[in-house]
Amino acid sequence: MKEEILINNSPQECRAAIVENGMLQELFIERSSARGLVGNIYRGKVMRVLPGMQAAFIDIGRERSAFLHAEEIATINDAEDIENISRPDINELLHVGQAITVQVIKDELGTKGARLTTNLTIPSRYLVLMPDNSHIGISQRIEDEKERQRLKDILIEEQKKANGFGYIVRTVAEGVDEESILRDATFLEKIWQAIQQNIRACKAPCLVHEDLDLVLRLIRDSVPFGIEKILIDSASVHQRLLGFVEEFIPQLKSHIELYKGQRPLFDVYNLEEDIERALSRKVQLKSGGYLVIEQTEAMVTIDVNTGSFVGYRNLEDTIFKTNLEAATALSRQLRLRNLGGMVIIDFIDMKEEEHKRQVLRALEKALERDHAKTHISEVSSLGLVQMTRKRNSESLEHILCEACPTCDSKGSVKTSQTICYEIFRELYRSSKAYEAQQYLVLANQEVVDRMLDEEASYLAEVEAMIDKPVRFQVERMYTQEQYDVVLM
């Protein structure tokens, strides 16, 4: 399988796409104005304790207080059988005004604050350090028992020298030599020492450790050694990534390339069209069937329909083939749209039990490539499948869109920020394709106001990049998503 990572970087946002055999599988977006918090470590202050919920609200210096449940408070070190241990009441663990070191495990979602834990973990390429736990765990995806024992033996020896730190061995460590594993362990121990110094020096609430940015985090966590190419359209990001992999993942250095083409990188691979389609409710299947995907506050529902597909000798076979195709397609959509939490899949009703089993196996196989943790139930008598997918950050729709004011929040439209960034890309695209003295942008009032206010610094950078002035004209009849770029 040909797998590539394409990185499009601009001053206002970074977008990274995982492409398999020419098809977009996952999209990661990080905006300069709203970086993710997962992995960050804070010195927080307890603001409120809720005995009824066995939880507390913690001030970590953000606008919204973060949420810490009693189950995420470390009370016992090196507990092998945590289920047999009765946890103390939340009032015995925390009190108002107390300073506490916490780590973000789930980003702020909608109106909800970040989710926290006191079980700190610090990841690197091959290992995850657990400074407050002496347990050594091996990824379940490493199945060879000899290899599992080899990796464990390496870390047992390291543990004796490193004050009893615990480690989790990540999947990519399989087959990696001892020297590389130990180098990772040493690196993590140095980071932990720096974090401890920051904790002692700061006054709560404060940030004591920030995780890597999107590009470095993606390369550290998600890139397999079988990756064919990592293509980047920014010289500065290219150099920074080369320095990172040279120190930590030298095997990847030969796969990293700087894109120097005239057309925007995502346009070359037709990814902009794929992203647009990923915001649609309806997903067309090759056979003529289709999916309808609805994202709500409580859950995600996926409805499978045969549509115009009538290609098999009887109805049962038509339904079976549609469900098989849908199982593969919806697993890709979950990754691409970053949908998580509870997911209900309404497959078309099948009569034969063997067909139900095969569809479920197809879904399980398709989800094997998903980095997020998933759990699937059996097919119910109504053809429904309940599954869960771990969600740590906002979905693609929540990043790119907002509730529609015209339809009283029954639907969604792209945010003015998203439209501004689309205009930036269109200006850059036009400057490469056509000659012009200046550009006139026709857009909605909200978009123009944002462009000349919050995005003014980025606009100045775009004007410098294309070496042409850009003027704006408000079109009152335009919706927020409508705009035109006119060459003058």
C-alpha positions, 0 to 999 in steps of 0.5 A, spaced: 500 500 500 502 506 497 502 511 503 504 518 503 503 524 508 502 531 505 503 537 509 500 544 507 503 550 512 501 557 512 502 562 517 495 561 520 494 554 520 497 547 518 494 542 515 496 534 514 493 529 510 494 522 510 493 519 503 493 511 501 493 509 494 491 516 492 485 517 497 485 521 503 484 517 509 485 522 515 486 530 515 489 534 521 488 541 522 491 546 527 490 553 527 495 558 530 489 561 534 487 555 537 492 549 538 490 543 541 491 542 549 492 534 549 498 532 552 500 539 555 501 539 563 499 544 567 500 546 575 492 547 576 488 550 582 482 546 585 476 551 584 470 547 586 469 539 588 463 536 586 462 530 591 455 528 588 459 527 581 466 525 584 469 530 580 472 537 581 473 543 576 480 545 576 483 552 573 489 551 568 489 558 566 484 557 560 477 561 559 473 555 561 475 550 567 477 543 566 474 537 569 478 532 573 474 525 575 476 521 581 478 515 577 483 520 573 487 521 580 493 517 581 492 515 589 496 508 588 503 507 585 504 500 581 497 497 582 497 491 578 489 490 580 486 496 580 479 493 580 480 490 587 482 497 590 477 501 593 478 509 591 478 514 596 472 519 596 473 525 592 473 530 598 479 526 601 483 527 595 482 534 593 480 541 597 478 548 594 485 552 593 489 546 592 495 546 587 495 540 583 499 537 577 495 535 571 495 533 564 490 534 558 487 527 556 481 530 552 481 537 548 475 542 550 469 540 546 464 545 544 462 548 551 465 543 555 472 544 558 478 540 557 478 533 561 484 532 565 488 526 569 494 526 574 496 520 571 502 523 567 505 520 561 510 523 556 510 520 549 516 519 545 517 515 538 518 508 541 516 509 549 511 513 553 514 514 560 510 514 566 513 518 572 509 516 577 508 508 576 513 503 575 509 498 571 512 496 564 506 495 559 507 492 551 502 494 546 497 489 544 499 490 537 505 487 538 503 479 538 510 475 538 511 473 545 519 473 544 519 480 542 514 482 547 519 479 552 525 482 549 522 489 549 520 488 557 527 485 559 530 492 556 526 496 560 527 492 566 534 494 566 533 501 564 528 501 570 533 499 575 537 505 573 532 510 572 528 511 579 523 506 578 519 509 572 514 506 568 514 505 561 509 503 555 512 500 549 509 503 543 507 499 537 512 502 532 518 499 537 517 492 534 524 490 532 527 496 534 534 495 536 536 496 544 540 502 543 534 506 540 530 504 545 534 506 551 536 513 547 528 514 547 528 512 555 534 517 556 530 523 552 524 522 556 527 522 563 531 529 561 524 532 559 521 529 566 527 533 569 525 539 566 518 539 567 519 538 575 523 544 575 518 548 571 513 545 577 517 548 582 518 554 579 511 556 577 505 559 581 498 555 579 495 556 574 500 555 569 503 551 563 509 547 565 510 543 559 507 543 552 506 538 547 509 538 540 506 542 534 501 538 529 507 536 524 512 533 529 506 530 533 504 526 527 511 524 525 512 522 532 505 518 533 503 516 527 508 515 521 509 507 520 516 505 517 513 503 511 511 510 509 513 512 502 513 519 502 512 525 507 511 532 502 512 539 505 510 545 502 514 550 507 521 550 507 522 552 514 517 546 516 521 542 512 528 544 515 525 543 522 522 536 521 529 534 518 532 536 524 527 532 528 527 526 525 535 526 524 535 526 532 529 521 533 527 517 527 533 517 522 530 512 518 525 517 515 530 522 513 530 520 506 522 520 505 522 527 507 521 532 501 520 539 500 514 541 495 517 546 490 511 546 485 507 552 482 500 549 484 498 548 491 500 542 494 493 540 496 490 542 489 495 537 486 492 531 490 485 534 489 484 534 496 480 540 497 475 536 493 475 531 498 475 535 504 469 539 501 465 532 500 467 530 508 463 536 510 457 533 506 451 529 510 451 524 504 457 519 502 456 516 495 458 509 494 461 506 488 456 501 487 450 506 487 448 506 494 450 511 499 451 513 507 447 518 510 452 521 516 449 525 522 453 528 527 449 530 534 451 532 541 450 525 543 452 520 538 453 519 531 448 516 526 450 512 520 444 510 515 446 505 509 442 505 503 442 501 497 440 507 493 440 506 485 444 499 486 440 493 483 446 489 480 445 482 483 440 477 482 436 477 488 435 482 494 438 479 499 445 479 495 444 486 493 443 488 501 449 484 503 454 487 497 451 494 499 453 493 507 460 490 505 462 496 501 459 501 506 463 497 512 469 499 509 467 506 506 464 508 513 471 506 517 474 511 512 469 516 514 470 516 521 477 517 520 477 522 515 471 526 519 474 524 526 468 522 529 468 519 536 464 517 542 458 513 541 456 511 533 450 507 531 450 504 524 444 502 521 446 497 516 440 495 511 436 489 514 440 482 512 436 475 513 442 470 513 446 470 519 452 468 515 452 475 512 451 479 518 457 476 521 461 477 514 459 484 514 461 485 522 468 482 520 469 487 514 468 493 519 473 490 524 478 489 519 477 496 516 478 499 523 484 495 524 488 501 521 484 506 525 489 509 530 483 511 535 481 506 539 474 502 537 470 497 540 464 494 536 458 490 538 454 485 535 449 486 529 442 487 533 436 484 530 434 491 527 441 491 523 444 496 528 451 496 530 453 500 536 460 502 536 465 507 540 471 510 537 475 514 542 475 522 541 480 526 543 479 532 539 474 536 535 471 533 529 472 536 522 466 539 522 466 542 528 473 545 526 471 548 519 464 549 521 459 553 525 452 553 527 448 556 521 444 563 524 439 563 518 436 556 520 436 557 527 442 552 528 439 546 525 445 546 520 452 549 519 456 553 515 463 554 514 466 559 519 468 566 517 475 564 519 475 558 514 472 562 509 478 567 510 483 562 509 480 559 503 480 566 500 488 566 502 489 560 498 485 562 492 489 568 492 495 564 492 493 560 487 491 565 482 497 569 483 501 563 480 496 562 474 494 569 472 498 576 471 494 581 475 496 588 478 491 587 484 486 583 487 479 585 489 475 580 494 468 580 494 465 577 500 460 577 506 460 583 511 462 578 516 468 575 512 471 582 510 470 585 517 474 579 520 479 579 514 481 586 516 481 585 523 483 578 526 486 576 520 490 583 518 497 580 520 496 574 515 493 578 510 499 582 510 503 576 509 499 574 503 500 580 500 507 580 501 507 573 498 504 574 492 507 581 491 500 584 489 495 589 493 488 586 495 482 590 496 475 588 499 468 589 497 462 587 501 457 584 497 450 584 502 447 579 498 452 574 499 452 568 504 458 567 509 460 562 504 460 566 498 466 570 495 469 571 489 476 573 487 477 578 481 483 580 478 484 587 476 
